[in-house]
Amino acid sequence: MEKTGKISSVVKGKPWKDFEKYDIFFEGDKTKYQFMEAKGYVPSAGDTLTYRVSNEKYNTIMRVGDIPKGNPQPEKSQANVVRSQWDYKDRLIVLQTCIKAAAERHAQSSVDNETVIKTAKQLFNFIDQNR
């Protein structure tokens, strides 16, 4: 059965034989799908992909039809793949670390919680922009 979905995030995996392997998440679906493609098309967040599940056990999907139109060339979309690896779990870990660092920074001073949170946000934004 064919499905169409908009990709919300892509994480590049290890190559398998002559294929590039990606973990793909679609908007509104919490299932992690494995997607393998011969060199050429690189999926990126925001692409609309028509696919079918080829292996229910491993949630492996196959692209159906032509490469979606409007996709960037592989060289450019590699940045999208790397950027999407900054997923929710990673962001949460970094944010918690920033909150801890800000709390330790202001531990000896008499500042309110808003100042600590503001400092944590500044740290997080610095890390997010410079990664």
N, C-alpha and C positions, 0 to 999 in steps of 0.2 A: 504494500500500500504506500503510495507516494504522499509525502507531507511537504509543506513549505513553511519555513520559519525564518525569522530574522535573528541573526547571530548576535548574542549579547557579549560573549567573550571567547577568546581563543588562546590556548596555551600550546606552544610548540613542544612536541615530544621528541623522543629519539627516533631517528630514521629507521625504517625497516626495509631491508633489501633495497629496491629502487624507489621506494616511496617515502614521502615525508609524512609524519604522523602528527596529528593535532587532537587535542581535547577541546571539544566545542560545547558551548552552552547556548541554548536558544532562549529568547525572551519568553517569559511565562512558563518555562519548563525547567525544573531543577535537575533534570537528568543530565549526566555527563556523557556525551557521545564521543566515540573515537572515530576519527575521520582520517583516511589515508588517501593521498593523492600523488600521482606521478609528478615529477618536477614540472613546475609551470604555474598552476593556479595556487595562490596562497589565500586561504580564507581570512577575513578580517572582521572585526566587530562592525555591525551595521549592514553587512551583506545579507541579502535575502537569498536563501538556498533552498532549492527543491531537492529532496533526498528520500531515500527509503532505507529502512533498517535492514541490514543484510545479515546481522547476527544478533539475535535477541539476548543471548547470554552475555556478550561483551559490549552490547549497545554500539556496535560498529555500524556506521552509515556509509552509504554510497551516494555520490552526487548523481542526480538524474538530469539528463539534457545537457545543454551547452553551459559553458562557464558563465556565471551571472554577469550581465552587462554592467558597465560602469565601475568595475573593480579596478583598483590601481595595479600597476605592473608589479611582479613579484619583488623587485628590488625595493620599491617604495613601501609595499605592504608589510615587509619584514618588521618595520618600526611599529606597525599596528600590532603585530603578534607579540613583540617584546613588551610593548606598553600594556597589553591586556594581561600579561602575567602579574601585574600589580593588582591582584584580585582582592576580594573582600577580606580574606583571612590575613593577608600581608598588611593591608591597610590598618586593620584592627590591631595587629601586633605593634606596628610602628606608632600608632596613636597611643596605645597604652604605655609604650616606652617613653613617648614625649610627655605624657601626663606625669609619669614617675619622675622624669628628669626635671620638669618644671616644679613639682612639689619639693624635690630635694633642693633645688636652687633657691626656693623661697622659704625653706623650713625655718631658718633663723631670723627671718624678718616678719613683721606684723602686717602682712598683706591679706586681702580678702580672697575668697575662692575665685572670683571673676578674674583677678590678676593672674592667678596660677593657670586658669584655663586659657586666658589670652596668650600667655607665654607658651603653653603647650601647642596652641594653634599655630603660633609663629614658627615653632620648631618643626611641626608637621608640614607646614607649607614650604618651608625651606627644603626639607628632605624630598617632598613630592616634586618640587620644581627642578631639583638638581640630581635626580636619580638617573 
